[in-house]
Amino acid sequence: MSRRKQYTENQEKNTRISSNTSSTMDNAKNSQVFNTVAIILNVAIDSLDLDSSFIQNGGDSLKATSLANHFRKRGIAVTREMILTSTSLKHLFTLFENPSLEPYDAQVDSTSADLSTVLSDIDWQTVSPAEQDFMSSPDLSSFGTSCSSICSSTSMLANEVCLPKESLPTDRFDTTFVEYGAQQATEMQLALVHGTLKDGQMNMIRFTMVHRNEDINKLQAAWRFIVEQADIFDLAWAAPLTGTQHSRFIWVEDPSEDESKTAAIGSRFTVLSQDTNNGNSQVIWTVHHALIDGISAQLLLRNVLRVANGCAPSNMPSFWKWAQDLKAYQKDNASLAKEFWSRQRKLHPEASGTLQLPKPNMSKRSTEAKTMTLSIYDMRSRLLVAAKHSNVTLATMFYAAWALILSSFSDSRTVVFGALLSGRNIPIANSDKVIGPTINSLPLYIFADPDATVQQFLASLFRSLLDLEQFSWTCTDHGFSRDYESTLSVEAWQDDCSEFDIRPVATSKSQQSDVPLGITVNTESLQFQYYEDRLSTVDAERIMSCYQLALEQITRVHTPIMAAIEALVSAPSRALLAKFGNCISGRTTRSSVSDDLVSLFSRYVEIHADGIAVDDGAVQVTYRDLDIMTTCVATRITSMISQGDIVCVHSDKSLNWIVAIFGILKAGGVYTSLDPILPSELRATMFRNAKAKLFLTPKTCQLCQTPSTCDLSDSIESILADPLLKPQKIDMAPKPWANAYLCFTSGSTGTPKGVMCTYEGLVAFQSDLEGPKPRRLSNAKMGVPCRRTGSSGSVGPLVIC
């Protein structure tokens, strides 16, 4: 159906709907409002469900931006957030209170960019707002000369595009803004340039468009014309940063291999003739991300096609004027931004964004990203149904699924990752139309409430996204950093150019960023981009498989969130965990464990009394002597602690450190380690959080490192040197169910957290399938395994004594 016909039919259907709506609808100038909403949603008027929300009628965040901008220009104070959170269209229309507008003007600025085609968050059925401007105008002739009439009346040479005088944009760039460009580069632009200066391949985008050979000359002229008009391509601003002045327009046909790979902070067009008989060529546009983003590229491409087809290009406001306004807005609202990011840090102090996966053993840094693709075509409809049911955008579903992945792989309920936001909702003039990078990458904090359902989780995440998008204008000076390890981008690359005679036969896009793991969502697939020196291919494949499971889980909106996370472990992953965890053997089951570490140690003493138990390089200790020393320690501290009390040890990896551990276990206490390299404040916090009763040091001189939160301490050296201390008989009855070891996490994402380990778990973990054998703890065995567990002074390696 043509846009003109849709507009006419919508106007006729307005009358029928109007008669069935309340006076509230009349106050909202309902017929014109309905028409505008229907066109932006790309639906017929009579298919609007007034009792359902904007989202449930097919809207998304960028369509809401388009609608909010449309009404804002007409003095109607309705925000994008109000549109997205309104419970129904009927409720939304009650917000349209503007008695000064009589009659309601439905005409959109005729120079508006192709907003609904381009500004689409994740909905793939779109409508061109420049056309929607044409349709929604009460006076259809006000649009000006139509594309078809220009094409028919304009003479075109084989290598030339002739534009009518009136088609030239009236808002050409002001040279003052270009001169100001070097100082006006946005913080995000500078961050992108910085990434390229570190690695020349980073942050380059390649748009590949296949065109008919007979159209190439017209396209070259059209691209040159548009690039000359868009002031973002005046590269004087980048020269002070790169030390090089690049040409504004570079067009190379059939280049050498070296030329085709040339990349710089600029823009370059390469034409490659295809070795086929279909008469097509590839036009490859390589452009730096600091000059363009996805939406800008689509706005620009549609303007190029307009010009190539003899049509008037849409208005292209100055990017540098917009950037200047952005900096002023950032300065004026700095306190608000700093307050927001300060609040985010306080609300999520332990947020984790690190995938707990082994780093590949590669000596050379990988500079070329690997990409894997996951098709989402089959599940798209299910995701859309679940999103509408939960009254959230489809983009929210992809953010939610990745949050579940991070929560699972980082073992944290609160996660953080980068969200790439379009910036088209920034409250600055022309944010929706400007050609240039308005994007921003911001940390998105998400709490996976274990008591929530998937639907409740989606609602909470959607609210967090809306809050974050309201601060898409902020910069790192306001109190955040981009040190997250993964980024998610939901793109809307639209290539429907069917209204043009000269148009691409096919299009594609690729880019390389410096984020360790980047996920890009487009219409039918997901791209996982990673670097082999940071993530192995096997792990990347495992993550992609889990992400597919996560997308399936969030379509089950009534499922508890914890059940959804547990379901992320696939059958192959469970088998792998069983193999690595040594839990396939019957010796590692709970029922098979009848010993604890003390009874195991006592048995070794009886059988191998004169065998060497510990060798620290300077002295060797037999099992008999180690038993005597540990019994002395147990005798002394029994009067200081009760069964199950936690005792912290200054873990210096010495012989007396081992004596302290087994002395604590014999006394019925629970051992935990305080690493000497930790800051004193953190050690004090860990001692307090563990609710420990006693602090032991291997040497007496180390007592000065007693945590400030500790009231009771002693040293192994002084205990063993006490001539009056007589070892007492220790109860050796095994207690496999009892607590043995409090292990603290590394604290890389916040304050270290304690994890309690029982004897049965430790014994099962260390079970030897060949049966128990005496082992010697040499200097290496005392040090290396402990460092491997984060220098936590792990008790696990000591089971082999």
PyMOL commands that set and color helices and strands:
alter all, ss='L'
color gray80, all
select helices_A, chain A and resi 3-18+23-27+30-41+45-47+61-72+80-85+89-93+115-118+129-136+140-143+147-153+165-167+175-179+181-184+187-198+213-229+231-233+235-237+239-242+257-260+294-308+319-332+334-347+380-390+394-410+454-469+476-478+537-553+561-566+571-580+586-588+590-592+597-607+623-638+655-666+680-690+700-705+716-720+759-765+779-788+796-800
alter helices_A, ss='H'
color red, helices_A
select strands_A, chain A and resi 204-212+251-253+267-273+280-288+370-375+414-421+440-447+486-490+506-512+517-521+525-530+612-615+620-622+646-650+670-674+694-697+713-715+739-744+754-758
alter strands_A, ss='S'
color yellow, strands_A
deselect
rebuild
show_as cartoon
